[in-house]
Amino acid sequence: MSATLRGRRAVLFSMMGLIAVVVLTVGLVGVASAITFDYSQGGGFTFGTETGTDFTSAVFGPFFGTGLRFFDEQPDNSPPLPVGPQYSALGWGGSAANTTVTLVDPIGQANTSALKVETLSGQISDDGVPKGIALLTHQNSSILPRFLNSVTIDTLLRFLDGATPVNIGAGAVGSVPVTLVETNNSQACDPDIQIGAVPCTDYFIFPLTGFFTPLTFSHLGVSYTVTFNLTPLAGTIFEPVDCADPAGPPVDPNTFAGSLCGRIRTAEGSTNQILITMALTSEAPPATACPRTQGFWKNHLAAVDAALEGIGFLVVGGQNLTADQLIAILKTPPKKGDATLILAHQLIATKLNLLTGSDSAPILATVLAADALLAGVSPPFAFVHASTTLGQQMVALAKTLDQYNNGANTPTCTGPR
C-alpha cells in the first residue's frame, strides 16, 4: 500500500467516525481541468530622479521645460499600488538648453531620450504557453547632460476567473528600480560597454535577484505556478551582470553567487525593447481510483477485507461493522421499502470506495449527511418506511450515493469500474 493511500485511509477512517469533521474537509482536492484566466498588468512609472551638470533635483509630474517629463497618466492606480498617479512614459534631455517637449508620447521625438512601459492584458491558460504582460522600450538620443538617474516601475498583476477576482498572492505587486547611465558624448567611452564602432554606449540596469521570481497560488482546490521571463527583442543586447559592477563584463547567472542585475546596452540613436512574459502551469491532483457499486462489494468479501486492512471495521451510522457484518447487510434486501437498508447499502459502498482511493471531494457532504441520518435511527438499522419524511430523506441521499458509486462524479478516475 502506498504512503499516499495509507494517509488518505487514515483521514477517511476518522471521517467515517464523524471525528473532527471540520478539520477533515480541509485539503480535499478536486479533479483538475484546463482553465483560462483573464489577466491584466496595471501600473507604471511612479518616481524619477535626474542628474546633470546644470542641476540635480527630484521631479514628479508632467510639465514643460528641461529635466524629466512624465507622459500618459495610467487610469488604473488602485491599491495596493502606491498612492498617486502612474505614468506610462517619461522623456528627458534636449539638443539645447531650455528645450521643451510637448506632452505626448516621447518615443520617436527628436533629441529626446525616453523610457516607456506598456502594460498588457489578455487571457492565459495553464498550458505553459508564455503571454506578454509588459513591454519596456528605451530610446537613446544624443542629448545634453541632463540625464535620467533612476526611476521606479510599480506594477500590479491581476487574474480573473470570469468576473471573480483570483488571489494570486503578494508577489503580484512589483516595484522594480531602474538605474540609467548615459555617457556624455563629449567624453571618452567605456570600452567594456561600447557596442562595435558606435562612439558612445549608454545602458540601464535593474535587479534580477529577488525579482521576477515564480509565484504560486491556489484556486478552487488546484495549485498554480506563474513563472516570468525577460526576452530582448531584435537588436537589443540584454546581459546578466553583477549589480555591484554594472559596467563590468557579463556573468553566468547559473554560477554567479552575488546580486544579479539585468543590463540593456543602448547605442546612440537606437531604440531597444525587452518583453516580460509569464507562463502558467497547474499541478495535477493525485490520481483517484474509480468507485465500485454496492453489487460489487456485496459479492467480493476479499475486496472488503482488503479495504479494511489495518482498520478491521467500518463505522456506518455510528456502528462499528466488520467485513462479515457489512456483507450481511449488503445481502439483506430492503423489503417493504426499508429506507434504512436502501441508504445503508449505498453508504457502505461509498465508504469502501473512499477507503480504496476514490475521490472524496464530490461526495463528502452527502456521506456525512447519510451517516447522521442512520446514526439517529434507534435501535441501529431499524426499519424506516420509504414513504415517511425520514424515509424520503434517506432515499434521496441513497440516490446521490448510488450515482457516485456508478461513476457519475469521477469522470477522470483510473482503474476498473
N, C-alpha and C positions, 0 to 999 in steps of 0.2 A: 504494500500500500504506500502511495507517495506521501511525502510530508504535507503537501498541499491538501490532499484529500483527507488526511488524518486530522489536520487542523480544522477543515470545514466540518467534519463529522463531530468534532468536539463542540464547535459552536452550535451546530444544529441540535445536538443532544441536549444542550442547555435550553435551546429554544423549545424543544418538544415538551420540556417540563415546565414551561411558562416561567422560567427563571431569567431575571434581568432582561426583560423583553425590550426595553428602550435601548440598552447598550447593544443588543444583538442586531438591531436594524441598521447600525452604522457600518458603512464599508461594503454593503452589498452592491455589486456592480452589474449593470445590465449588459445586454449584448451590444457591442459597438457597431456602428454603421457609418458609412461615409456621410460627412456633414459639410455644409458650406456656410461660412460666416461672411457677413458684410463687415468691412473694416474701413477705418479712416484714420489718417495721421494728421493731427492738428498741431498748431504752434508755429514758431518762427524765431527770428532774432528778437531778443528782449533787452540786450545791453551791449554797448560797444565802447571801446576806448581807442584813442588815436595818439600817435606821437609824431613829432616833426621838428624841423629846425626853427620854425617860427612860433610854435606854441605847443603845449601839451594840456589837454583838457578832456574831461568826460562829456560826451554829448549824447542826448537822448531825444528822439522825436524828429519828425520831418521838418526841414527848414531850408531856406535858401542861404547860400554862402559857401565858404570853404569848410573843410572838415567832413565829418561823417554825415550822410543823409540817408534816412530810412524811408522806405517806399512800401506802399501797398499793405495797409494795416489788415491783418487777418481778422475775419468776422467772428471766429470761434476761439475765445480765450477763457473758456470756463475752467473752474477749478478741476483738478489740482494744479493747473498751470500757474505760474507766478502772476500776481496781481499786476494789471497794466496791459497795454497793448503789445501784440507781437507783430513783426513786420516780415514780409517775405523776401525783401532785398535791401541791400544798402550799398551806396556808392561813395567814393571818396577821390580826392585829388583833382587836378586840373592842369591845363597846359600853361596857365599863367596865374599870378596871384589874383585872389578875389573872384575866380571863375565861379559862376553859379550854374547849377544844374537843375532843370525843371523836375517837378515831382512826378516823374514817370519811371517806368522800368529802366534802370541804369544799364542793363545788359544791352550792348550794341551802341551805347553812346560813345562818341569820340572823346579821347583824352580823359577817360574815367575808368578807374578800376572798380570792380564790383564783386559782391558775393550774392548769390540768390539760392534760397532753399524752397523747393516746390514740394509740398506735402501732397501725397497721393491717396486715393481711395479706390475701392473695388471689392471683389469677392475672392475668398481664399478657401480651398478645401484641404482636408487632411491627407493629401496625396503627396506631399513633399515638393510640389512644384513651386518655385520661387515667384513671389509677387512683389512689385516695386512699392515701397512706402514713402520714399523721399529721393529727390534728385538735387544734388548740390552742384552749383555752377560757379566757377571763378573766372572772371575776365581780368586779364592783366594788361594794363596800358602803360605807356611811358608818361609818367606824371611827375610833378614837383614833389619834394619830400614832405608831404602831409599824408602820412601812411596810417592805415588801419593797424592797430597793435593787437587787439583781441576782441572777441565777440562771443556771446553765449547763445547757443541754439537750444531752446526749450521745446520739447515735443511731448505729445500725448497720443498713444496708440489706443484706439477703441475697437472693440468687437461687438457685433450684434448678431443674435440668433433670431432672425425675423425682426420683430420690434423689441425684443428683450435684450437689454444690455448684458454682456458677459463680463464677469470679473476676471481679468487676466493678470491681476496682481500688481504690486507696487512697481515692478520692472517696466510697466507700460509707460511710466513717466520718465523721460530722459532729459538731462541737462548736460550738453556737450560743449566744453570750452574749446574755442578755435583760436589759435595764435598765428598771425601772419608775419612774415619777414620780407620786406621789399628792399631791393638793392637800389641805392642811389645810382642813377645811370651815369653820373659823372665820376663814380668811383670804380676801382678795380673789382672784378667779380671773384667770388669764392670758386676756385677750380673744382672743388668737390661736388658742387651742385650745379655747375654750368652745364647746360644742355648743348652739346655739339659746338658749333661756331657762334651760337647766339651770344651776344656780348654780355648780357646780364640775365640771371635767372632768379626769380623770386620763389618762395614756397610758403605753404601753410601747413600746420600740423594740428592734430587732435588726438586725444588719448584713445588707445585701444584696450589696454589693461583695465579691467573693471567696467568696460563699456561694451555695448553690443553683445552682451552675454545672453545665452539662451534663457528664456523664461518658461515656466511651466504653470499650468492651471488645470482645474477640473471643471467639467460642465456635464451635468446630467449623468454623473457617475463614470465618465470617461476622462482619462488623463491625456492632456495635450502638451506638446512642446513646440515653442516657436524659436527658430534659430535665425540669425541675421548674417548677412554677407554684404561686403562692400566691393563693388565692381567698377573699376575705372573704364570709362567709355573711350572710344577710339582717340588715340593721340595723347591720352592722359597718362602721366607717369606717377604711379602710386607705389610707395615704398614703406615697408616697416622699418622704423628707426628707434634708437634709444632716445627716450624723452629727455634724458639729461644731456644728449648731444644731438640736437635736432638737425644740425647741418652736417653731421658725420655720415659715414657710409651706411648703407642698409644692413640690417641684421637678420639672422634666421629666426623667425618667430617661434619655431618649434624647439629651439635650444636656448634662446635668449631668456635670462632669468630676471632682468630688470623690468622697469616700467616701459611698456611698448607703446609707441605712438605711430600713427599713420601720417606720411608726408606726401603732399602733392607738389611736384615741381612745376612751375609755370613760367614759360618763356615770355618775354615781352611781346605783346601783340597777339597772344594766344588766348583761347578760351578752353577751359578744362572742366570735365564733369565726372562725378562719381555717383553711381546709383546704389542706394541702400535697398536691399531686398530682404524679405522674410520668407521662410518656408514653415509649413505647419504639418506636424505628424501626430498621430494618436497611438496610444499603447493599447493593443488588443487585450481584452479581458481574458482570463483563463478559459480554456475550452470546457464546456459543460456536457455531461452525459445526457442522452435522451431519456425521458421518463418512460416507464412501463405502465401498462394498465393493471387494474386490480385483478383481472383474469390471469395475467402473467404471474403475479405474486402468489395468487391462490394455488397455483399448480407447480410452484417451484420452491419447495421448502429449503433446498440447499442455497438458493439465492437469498432467501430471507435470513438464514443463518449467517451468510457472508456479510450481509448489510449490518447485522447486529454484532459483528466481530468486535470484541473488546468492550462491548456495552452489555450485551446479554438480554436486554429488554427494550421495549419501545413504549414511551408514555403516550397514551391515547385517552383523551378525556379525563386526565388525572390518574389513570390506572397504568401500572407497570405491567406490560404484557410480554410474555416470552414468545419465541418464534412459533411454538406449537399453539399457543393461545391465539396468536394473530391468524394463523392458518385456519383455526377452528372458526373464528369469527368470519373470515372471508368466505368460508364454505357454507355458512349458515344463510339460507335465502331469506330476504326480508318479507316474510309472509304478512298478508293482510295490510300491506302498505306501511311497514315498520320504518319510519323515517330515521330512527336511531341507527339501525343497521345500514340503511341506504347511505347515510353520511359516514358511518364508521368504515365501510368498505373503501370509499374513495379517499378518506383521510389517511387510513393505514397505507394505501398505495402511494399517496403523495409523500408521506413522511419517509417511506422506504426509498422512494426516488431521490429525495433530498439527501438522504444518508449516503447514497451511491453516486453523488456528484451532479445531480440535475440543478439547474439554475433556480435559486430560491426567490430572486427578486420579483418575478411576476405573480407569485402565489403566496408569499409570506403572510400578507394581511388576511387572506382567506383561511389559511391554516390556523392562525391564531383565533379567528372568529369561530371556526368549526370546533376547535379544542374547547373553547369557552362554553359553547352550547352543550357539548357532550359532558363536560365536567359538571354542568348544572342538573343533569338527569340523575335521579335517585329512585331506587338503587342504580348502580352503574349499568348502563346499556339497557335500561328499562324500556319497554315498548312505548313509542310515541306515534300516534297515527299521523299519516302524512297530511290529513285534511285539517288538523289543528293549526293554530297560529305558529306554535313552536315547530310543528312538523313541516310546515311550508318553508320556514326559515332554513331548516335542516336540508330539505330537498333542494332549495335554491343554492346553498353552499356546495352540496354534493355535485350539482350540475357543473359549477365552476371548476371544482377539483377534477371531475371527470374529463372536462375539456383539456385541462393542464396535463393530466395523465395520458391523454391521447396525442400530445404534442402540439396543441394549438398555440401555446405561448412560447415555444422553444424552436423556432424555425432553423436556427443555426447550430443546434446541438450535434454532437458526434456520437457514433456508436449505434447499436441496434435499438429499434423502437419496439 
